[in-house]
Amino acid sequence: MSIQEETILNDKKVVADIEKSLRYISAIIKQKGREILSNYTITPPQFIALQWLLEDGDMTIGELSNKMYLACSTTTDLVDRMEKNTLVMRVKDPNDRRVVRIHLLEEGERIIEEVIKKRQDYLSDVLTDFSKEDIQLFEKYLSKLHHEMKEE
């Protein structure tokens, strides 16, 4: 085997190892997130919807459906339940009365911020054995990876 062929095989193994690690990390974070959510009255899909509303502001059912990769009818049911629990409210768009936007209410924002804080605390605990420089480098590379993935 040539050095070039060996390098290509090593690169493929490294990429496979990165993908596997990211998959495992994602599964652990998802599981930990579900454990945290079990102490609240919202479901994982509601959490995702509330996160989108917190990050991107008011949006229509169609916009929220697209972001969550759900059918509009499924998103409507989700919003109905969240509205019933006073997490969100439907508001008419001031520029176009035909358009209804989903607005995040104070209780929804409070829950999201609490859950995210608990997730960050969990990650902070996991990172206690990492040096400050390692954490900064890790964040830098994760941000770069995220940026490259968004560009595609």
Secondary structure, DSSP 8 states (H G I E B T S, - for coil): --HHHHHHHHHHHHHHHHHHHHHHHHHHHHHHHHHHHTTSS--HHHHHHHHHHHHH-SB-HHHHHHHHT--HHHHHHHHHHHHHTTSEEEEEETTEEEEEEEEE-HHHHHHHHHHHHHHHHHHHHHGGGS-HHHHHHHHHHHHHHHHHHHH-
